[in-house]
């Protein structure tokens, strides 16, 4: 918690100019936290690919996970407000950073870690600044839309398919079926 007389610091930081000054520093430290989380996990689990990613992402977005515990203690927790169930853009960025740093640490990327950290920082900081200035949303939305059908095997409906995914009868087929039903009733 941070206290200041008459909440002067909060009022300054909550302005757009204050956010433009503080957010780049915050995102730079987030990238460093993710890198340190991956490094710490690599010491304990040198071949633990998933563990390094998880520890790095959680260390980078720790406050988002603590928020669930805090809501539970206050009594306003809902199961759908979980960071795993509906991840924020910050969490997705931290997972991406942790993945790239883990892949580099395991030797799959031939770049030095300093270049990867520089690239990640140069992605995160402008993204957060553009969120403030341009009010853009999640940068992963388009990628998720493209990968969703491949990952979850949901095929697109063709022109002759309905909501159930089965072929719908054409007008001629419906008329023939209707005529058959009328003949059966007449007999």
Buried (B, 14 or more C-beta within 10 A) or exposed (E): EEEEEEEEEEEEBEEEEBBEEBBBEEBBEBBBBBBBBBBBBBEEEEEBBEBBBBBBBBBBBBEBBEBBEEBEEEEEBEEEEBBEEEBEBBBBBBBBBBBBBBBBBBEEBEEEBEEBBEBBBEBBBEBBBEBBEEEEEBBBEEEEEEEEEEEEEEEEEEEEEEEEEEEEEEEEEEEEEEEEEEEEEEE
